[in-house]
């Protein structure tokens, strides 16, 4: 019984990663813009705050994409991503940081 539950769980995870049907070009552009922004350079966030229960707190988050480490051009990353998701070239240019 345990094996059956484990197998069903694994199958559900694998199927969840599969895309079904055509992808909306606008949605693909949004997703691919985020990927292209990651290729522009490291991303990050800093959180500072305080609470009455625990006092002051802070956090730092830094992200570096594989595209950035590989030195890929953000525009090429965007175009390749859109073509991979939709099968067609981008419908508009990406909105990237300056």
Phi, psi and omega in degrees: 000319179300318180297320180297315179296317178297317180295318178295321178296316179296317179298320179296319179295316180295319180290328180295332180280349181276133175276139178243136177072176180289147179267136177298127182302324180292319178295319178299320179298318180296313180297316183288332175297318179298320179294318180294324177296324176296331179284344180285331181165176180299148176246161179188172179208149176235132179239126176230144179185185178208148175229155181289337180277316188246354180082203183289151176211161178204159178207147176232135180230126180233134178234138177229124182274157176295328178296320179294314181297328179279352179075026181286145177291126181303325178293322177292322177299315180299309183297314179299319180296314180296316180297319179297322184277326186248339185081007181223159177294163180302148178273346179205161177288157181286154173261098183250161176294150179271000000 
